[in-house]
Structure formats: structure tokens, C-alpha cells
Amino acid sequence: MLSDAVLSRDTFLLGIELRLFWSIAFIYGFSALLFLIHSVSGEGSAGRVARSLLSFNIVLHTGLIVLRTFEAGRAPFETLYESLSWFAWSASATYIIVTRKWKDVYLPGLFVSSLSLGACLYSLLSRSPGITILPPALQSYWFEWHVVFAFFSYAVFVVSASIEASFLILNPFVKRGLGRAWGLGAENIERYHGLAKKLVMFGYPFLTFAILSGAAWANEAWGRYWSWDPKETWSLVTWTVFTVYLHSKAIPKYQGLPASVINIIGFVCMMMTFLGVNWLAKLLGIPSLHVYTV
Amino acid sequence: MKTLAANSNVAKFLNAWNAFCRWTERKLSSMYTSVYVLAVMALFFMTGTIFPQGGEYEEYARAGGGFLALVNAFSLLDFFTSPVFLILSIILFLNIAVCAWKRYPLVFQTKKDAGSFAPEHTIELPFTVSDAHEEVKKALKKAGFRIIARNASYAVAEKGLPYRPLTWLYHAGLIACLLGFALTYFFAFEGEMRLKLREAETVMPEETGRLMGLLRGYTPHSDFHLFLDRFMTEYAESPRLEYPSDKLSRLAIGLGWSKNIAYELTENSLSVKDWRAKIKVIKGTRTLTERFVEINEPLKYGGYTFYLMDVVQSFKVRVEDNPLVLETKAGEDLVIPGVDEPLKLGPWRAGTVKRLNNDIEVLKSQVTVMRRGEEVARLSPGGSAFIDGTKITLLDAVEAPVLSYRYDPGVPLLWASGVFVLIIMSLRFFGYWFEAAYNIEERDGRPVLELRIRSAGLMADERRVMERLKYHIFKQAS
């Protein structure tokens, strides 16, 4: 095939990809709007439609990720444009899978779909969708494993934090017997809240693996398994905060509100690891080997 | 009298010391301490990302850096080796170690009972009173339980991986990880060496680890040389995307209202795909080993690991027929008499390129001459160009790898313990464990099973295990 033909094909595919990606972003937005209507009014049908829409969107988003993988000929999470898309997809898919037994509780869906919408818009409006060649430092078998497990833990922590936040918001209503419209009552709210801890327990070994595999990769590529680079350090902050969370769940005095707050702090730290480090490195002029350049 | 008073003082001191030791042990084995220490540790980690690590204080102050008094007092520019950070790390280590030590007997002792027995479930058994004990035991066995303790009033059965030993083991693994970090901190050192084509270089570290003196006789040897046999750069054609930066235009493309998007190939659309350095380890005239070193594929030899960390391009240039040869590196300013502004040479392109249509071509070796960001000429080895009327000739161009080398005895321990922690932690978190404490009571002449089930692990489903147990009990009866 001639180079010009390759360029035309890639341009054509990118055009399709962008249209699909914008459609997906709009559906996330519409889904978030319906979740919001449910959250304000307690209208169950709005929540049901929002959840169905989100499930349908995950199918579309899976198609987008497959298309991107085909276009790039590699795993689709090298650039920030790609990582944001992957993040939105994995968080939404995890939410739908994890809460399949809690179909009447829609409030976490508002957080997850809003976050996915934000990630998609940030990707579409601020980053370049151009496909770049994998630089030598990323050409390692650790690349896919490290990133997949890191994002998997991120997705799980997003859903855990959204359940935690929903619990904190709905618990006062449930205590006054007003939680039915939002799918929770006195008999099941604690069990629902238990999901947040289970998710952290589920994501924690994956985050541990991501940190360990990152260190192993750094040892191969840069000769140092740990350089106190801002991204590395923030991943350790996230790990430490979730360690504090798991320990506080074992201490009667802290396993209530303090643990819930720590879980949400863990989520904030995770977002700092993923995106905040870029901003921090630029703001303070601190060099980082992990900052997304594309 | 004096002796008695002195003895009394010694006794008081010893009592106070013993009380202090007990207090310290109590505090260090407390989970509250773990929570506080880890929380402070997280804050310390965050602090280290706000201040540029490894910077000089004077430079930081000159650049207008803030919190100067704090930066100076707490060594915030080298925070992760500062005394305050090290003290907290030692407290964390002691916390985990004392917790593990104190909990060892509780975790590994043979279980005698399951604490006070308060049944949570009752099942009316379809057996006779005399058969009930044996039949329940059989049903528990079929449901995967094993009896681990029995006393006069109840028995305890267990299923799955016991979570307490697993929890203890991965904490012990974390202690080994911290020891690995300590080995790195005290003994690791690193350096850099620039290789030249077909020349031998020796490892000559300028400094060694903090406590390397203690390992006299066990230090890595450097009685060998590294010989750069070949160095290659592989490029790949990488098209540039023409894409608008304003948000409305991007939305218009997304909605299909605009087609302002295209991949384009230019002469400079080349990206480095790989650098490969063929390196021989030699001693005298003998080649001890040889291999290609790439990024992500280091060379290990003599206790050291050698990494390809950078590539330096250097040039020799002659101006007019001046016998004096100018030497410069890619990207450096080159001031040439008679030329208006400094020039910059680079990048040097030599090697192979993989075209977009998968053809592989050998690149024509040449360097770009830039002025104020614009290309003014291209030079091949031996070639000349006139810039502002001055003849500039490229005499030589060399592309050479920079290797970093590192000696780090902490790495094997860290990897082994890290993998151990990960496996045990995964078993603990993802696995399941059930403990069934039970007793058989006789009510109205019928045997009744009183049961309490505890569980741990994400896969543990108490309702399901109860159903299985009931299934086996009633299946046996039928």
C-alpha cells in the first residue's frame, strides 16, 4: 500500500472515531442528566433509563476502544487522549457490573457518568487525537500490564468513592425513613455501604501490582526502581491512604464517618496520581518522567 | 546508707525503664499507631512532590522559591533522605515489626476455641440424637470444612485459607520490602559513562553507597571494560495530525460539520523507534560477554546493571579553510565568526527508517543546521554549505550512547518480598475463609444444630455456605 493511501485510510478512520467519541460523550452527558433528575426527584424511571443508556454507551465505548486499538496497532492508552477515554470506559463498565444487584440505587451513577463525561470532554477538547509511535521507553512488556492494572484499580476506586459519597448523602434520609425513593432502606443500607469497602479491598492488590510493576519497569528502563518522581510518589500516597482506610475499617472508633472520609480522600489522591500530577508538575516546574507530553 | 539509696535509685530507674518499654511496645503494636503513622507518611510523601527534589537551596532561593525557613529546617529539597523522613520510616518499620512479633503467637498457635459461642443460626436435624454428631461432621466435611477444635460445649470447623496467617505473612513480607529499601539506601550507588565507537571504557564510580565501606571485599568488581562495537538508530515514519486547537472547531468535526482534519507526512516526520548498542565486555584481549543493550533491555555484569539512558550526537566542523576544528553537540549554540547569529546543529539522522507502507530504507546521513529555529542548511559528512557567505564543512558526526550503571543489592530482596506480598495479599483479599462454630442441642427429643459462621475474603458468601451445608445435611438424611 502506498503511504498516501495509508494516510487517507488513517484520516478516514480518525474521522469516524471522533464522531463516535463525541456521540459517546453526549450519551454520558444525557445519562448524567437523567441520573441527576432521579437524584433530585427520586423518580425511579429516570434512573432506570439513565442506567440503560449508560449500559448501551459502554457497548459503544468498547467499540471505540477496539477501533482505536486497530488504528494505533498497539494498546490504546499511550497518550492522555487515549487514557482519558479508557478511564471513562473502565469506570462506567465497573459501575454497571458492580451494582448489577442494586438496580434501584442510582445515585452513584450520577458521579460515575459525570466523571466519564468530564474525562471524555477533557480528552476531546484539550488533547490531540493523533496516533503517535510508541517511544523506546514505553516499548516494554510491562507497559500493558502496568497500565491495565493501574486503570483497573482506578475504576474500582471511582465506583467505591461514588458509593461512599451516595451513602453519606442518603444515610440521613434513610434514618428518617425517606430513603425508599433512592432505593435504600434501614434494612439494606449497611450492606450497600459494605460494597465500598469490598471494592477497595478488590482494587488494592491491583494498585499494589501497578506500583510494583511500575517499579520493575523503571528498574529496567531507567536503572532505578524508585526515583521519587511526582507520579510515583502520588501513587504511593494513594496506596498509603487506602492502607489507612483498610486499617481504619478494623478500628471500631474509625470505621464509620472517618473511614468514609478517608475513602473519598483516597479517590482524590488517585485523581491526583492520574491527572493532578501533570498540573502540579507544570504549575511548580517540577520535572517528571511520567508527565503526558501528548 | 549511701549504697541503699543508690540501689533504690537504680531500682526506680529500672522500673521507669521497664514501664517505658512496655508503653513503647504497647504503642508500637497498636493499630491506632499504624493509622497515625501512615497518615503522616502520606502527608510527607505529598510534601516531597511540592518541592523540587534534589535541588540546591541557593538556587531555589534565587528562583524565588517560598517557605525558605521551612525548606532549610526540614531539608525539603532532599526530603526523602532527610532525618525527619528517616525517623518516620523507622517508626513505621518498628510498628509493623512489633505488630507482627506480638501477633505471631495469636496467629499461629493451635486454635483451642472460637471465643464465646453465641449461635446465630439453628437447623433442625433430620437424624436421631445418637447419630447427629457423626452425621453433622460428615456434612461439614462434604461442604469442605475441617474440624480444628472441640471442647465440651461446641466444636469449631474451618474452610478455605485461614486469613489471619495470610494477613500476618504479607505484613512480614512488607518488613522484608522495607529491609530491601534499607539495603538500597545504604549500599546502592550509580554513575554514568559515555561510550565511543570501537573504544573501551572502564567503570569508575565517583562515589559509592553510604555504608559501602562495610562490604569491603564484597564490592562489585570493575576489572573489565565495555567496548562499543556498533550503535544503531531505527526510525519510523510518524505522520503529523492537522487538527484545530479551538474547541468549537473540534466540536464541528465531531458533529460532522467540518472535515478540517488530516494526517500529513513531511520530511521531518520521523520518530526514533529504537536505539541499539552492541556492547562487548572485555578483559585484556578476551571477550567475556556481548549483547545488544536497548532501553528496557539492560546489560548485567559484575554486579552492575548497565542501562542505555541517553544518546549524544557530536560534530566536528571546519569554517572556511581554518585548520582549527570546532566541536559541538546537537542542540548547542555554535558561534561562527562571520555568521550573524549562533547556529545549532542537529538532529543528526543516520540509520534505518520504517516507512508508513512498511518499507525499510537506509537514511541518508545528514545533520540539519538551524538558526533561530529555522533550517538554513543540511550537511552530510564531508559536505559543505555557505551560510552568510561563510563556508562551513562537516568533518565528522558521531552518535554515541550514554550508559548509566548501578549497583543495588536491595533489588533482589525487594523483588522477592514484593512478589511474595502481592501473592499472599491477593490470596487474603480475593480468597475465602469460613469458620463454623457449632453445637448440637436436644430439643423435644429432636437434635438441633446451633451454628455461628464467620467469614473473611471477597469470595466468602455466608448465605451460600449455609445453603451448601443444609443441602448436605438433608441429602444424607434422604
Boltz contact constraints between the chains, C-beta under 6 A:
constraints:
  - contact:
      token1: [A, 1]
      token2: [B, 357]
      max_distance: 6.0
  - contact:
      token1: [A, 3]
      token2: [B, 356]
      max_distance: 6.0
  - contact:
      token1: [A, 3]
      token2: [B, 357]
      max_distance: 6.0
  - contact:
      token1: [A, 6]
      token2: [B, 356]
      max_distance: 6.0
  - contact:
      token1: [A, 7]
      token2: [B, 239]
      max_distance: 6.0
  - contact:
      token1: [A, 7]
      token2: [B, 263]
      max_distance: 6.0
  - contact:
      token1: [A, 10]
      token2: [B, 263]
      max_distance: 6.0
  - contact:
      token1: [A, 11]
      token2: [B, 262]
      max_distance: 6.0
  - contact:
      token1: [A, 11]
      token2: [B, 263]
      max_distance: 6.0
  - contact:
      token1: [A, 18]
      token2: [B, 253]
      max_distance: 6.0
  - contact:
      token1: [A, 18]
      token2: [B, 254]
      max_distance: 6.0
  - contact:
      token1: [A, 19]
      token2: [B, 254]
      max_distance: 6.0
  - contact:
      token1: [A, 19]
      token2: [B, 256]
      max_distance: 6.0
  - contact:
      token1: [A, 22]
      token2: [B, 254]
      max_distance: 6.0
  - contact:
      token1: [A, 125]
      token2: [B, 247]
      max_distance: 6.0
  - contact:
      token1: [A, 128]
      token2: [B, 243]
      max_distance: 6.0
  - contact:
      token1: [A, 130]
      token2: [B, 241]
      max_distance: 6.0
  - contact:
      token1: [A, 133]
      token2: [B, 236]
      max_distance: 6.0
  - contact:
      token1: [A, 133]
      token2: [B, 238]
      max_distance: 6.0
  - contact:
      token1: [A, 133]
      token2: [B, 271]
      max_distance: 6.0
  - contact:
      token1: [A, 136]
      token2: [B, 274]
      max_distance: 6.0
  - contact:
      token1: [A, 136]
      token2: [B, 295]
      max_distance: 6.0
  - contact:
      token1: [A, 137]
      token2: [B, 295]
      max_distance: 6.0
  - contact:
      token1: [A, 140]
      token2: [B, 296]
      max_distance: 6.0
  - contact:
      token1: [A, 198]
      token2: [B, 458]
      max_distance: 6.0
  - contact:
      token1: [A, 201]
      token2: [B, 429]
      max_distance: 6.0
  - contact:
      token1: [A, 201]
      token2: [B, 458]
      max_distance: 6.0
  - contact:
      token1: [A, 202]
      token2: [B, 458]
      max_distance: 6.0
  - contact:
      token1: [A, 205]
      token2: [B, 425]
      max_distance: 6.0
  - contact:
      token1: [A, 205]
      token2: [B, 426]
      max_distance: 6.0
  - contact:
      token1: [A, 205]
      token2: [B, 429]
      max_distance: 6.0
  - contact:
      token1: [A, 208]
      token2: [B, 422]
      max_distance: 6.0
  - contact:
      token1: [A, 209]
      token2: [B, 422]
      max_distance: 6.0
  - contact:
      token1: [A, 212]
      token2: [B, 418]
      max_distance: 6.0
  - contact:
      token1: [A, 220]
      token2: [B, 296]
      max_distance: 6.0
  - contact:
      token1: [A, 221]
      token2: [B, 295]
      max_distance: 6.0
  - contact:
      token1: [A, 221]
      token2: [B, 296]
      max_distance: 6.0
  - contact:
      token1: [A, 223]
      token2: [B, 307]
      max_distance: 6.0
  - contact:
      token1: [A, 223]
      token2: [B, 404]
      max_distance: 6.0
  - contact:
      token1: [A, 223]
      token2: [B, 406]
      max_distance: 6.0
  - contact:
      token1: [A, 228]
      token2: [B, 53]
      max_distance: 6.0
  - contact:
      token1: [A, 228]
      token2: [B, 80]
      max_distance: 6.0
  - contact:
      token1: [A, 230]
      token2: [B, 49]
      max_distance: 6.0
  - contact:
      token1: [A, 233]
      token2: [B, 45]
      max_distance: 6.0
  - contact:
      token1: [A, 233]
      token2: [B, 48]
      max_distance: 6.0
  - contact:
      token1: [A, 233]
      token2: [B, 49]
      max_distance: 6.0
  - contact:
      token1: [A, 236]
      token2: [B, 45]
      max_distance: 6.0
  - contact:
      token1: [A, 237]
      token2: [B, 42]
      max_distance: 6.0
  - contact:
      token1: [A, 237]
      token2: [B, 45]
      max_distance: 6.0
  - contact:
      token1: [A, 237]
      token2: [B, 46]
      max_distance: 6.0
  - contact:
      token1: [A, 240]
      token2: [B, 38]
      max_distance: 6.0
  - contact:
      token1: [A, 240]
      token2: [B, 41]
      max_distance: 6.0
  - contact:
      token1: [A, 240]
      token2: [B, 42]
      max_distance: 6.0
  - contact:
      token1: [A, 241]
      token2: [B, 42]
      max_distance: 6.0
  - contact:
      token1: [A, 243]
      token2: [B, 38]
      max_distance: 6.0
  - contact:
      token1: [A, 244]
      token2: [B, 35]
      max_distance: 6.0
  - contact:
      token1: [A, 244]
      token2: [B, 38]
      max_distance: 6.0
  - contact:
      token1: [A, 244]
      token2: [B, 39]
      max_distance: 6.0
  - contact:
      token1: [A, 247]
      token2: [B, 31]
      max_distance: 6.0
  - contact:
      token1: [A, 247]
      token2: [B, 34]
      max_distance: 6.0
  - contact:
      token1: [A, 247]
      token2: [B, 35]
      max_distance: 6.0
  - contact:
      token1: [A, 248]
      token2: [B, 35]
      max_distance: 6.0
  - contact:
      token1: [A, 251]
      token2: [B, 31]
      max_distance: 6.0
  - contact:
      token1: [A, 286]
      token2: [B, 52]
      max_distance: 6.0
